[in-house]
Amino acid sequence: MTTTNTTIETIEELTQHPRNRPQVIFCDWHGVLCQKPYWHSITDNPEHPLHAILTGELDRLFTSGNREGRDWMCGTRSARDILTALTVHHPDFDLEQLLVQLAHDIADMPVDQSLLHALRRARTSAIVVLATDNIAEFTTAFRAAKLSRAVRPPQPGSFADAASTFDDILSSSESGVLKSENPQAFFGPWLAKTGWSFTDALLIDDRADNCTAFERLAGATVTWNPANNTAHKRISPQ
């Protein structure tokens, strides 16, 4: 069954459904909870001397089929590796400063508050897991932010606040595969470990290929479209 609705209404309708309510909710990060790229303090500032270079380089790395970008997302290259390769053409790059700025900008990523609140409400009846094709630097920062909650409460709306909303994280930098490439390898081990299956799970993602791959394994999906605040959902017949 497929329907279209506003994004938050769709998620809340599914999580409260008496028959098809998911036991596990996987939610994507980039394009769903957050729209900002890495080094967004630079890419958002046209006056920054590295604006054009980093914006162009990120576009190149994350063009579909780019091997370097995939390797970075899948944990076989690091941010240091990526920046070291860039210094061949841009020897004036301050590599260490850019690594510091990357960490700062990840920790300063803004999140969709309405979705975050909906996910918190969903946790009363489901496990909520961040499922993201993402770099190791992000994954490490996310885990650290989640642990920091035990030391001090996070600021509302912060990256740490988002991290505290989730029960766990699945990242391509740890699984070594992207969601669309091999959803069984990405999601399967976690589902098996926790005693759930794809039929118990819902994926919220902005990419149609990720949703299609998840649906092929009998999972339910919500395809997120932040541009017009609508969501397309597909639930497997029970």
Beta strands, then each sheet from edge to edge (+ up, - down):
strand 1: 2-6
strand 2: 24-27
strand 3: 127-132
strand 4: 168-171
strand 5: 201-205
strand 6: 220-225
strand 7: 230-234
sheet 1: 1+ 7- 6+ 5+ 2+ 3+ 4+
end
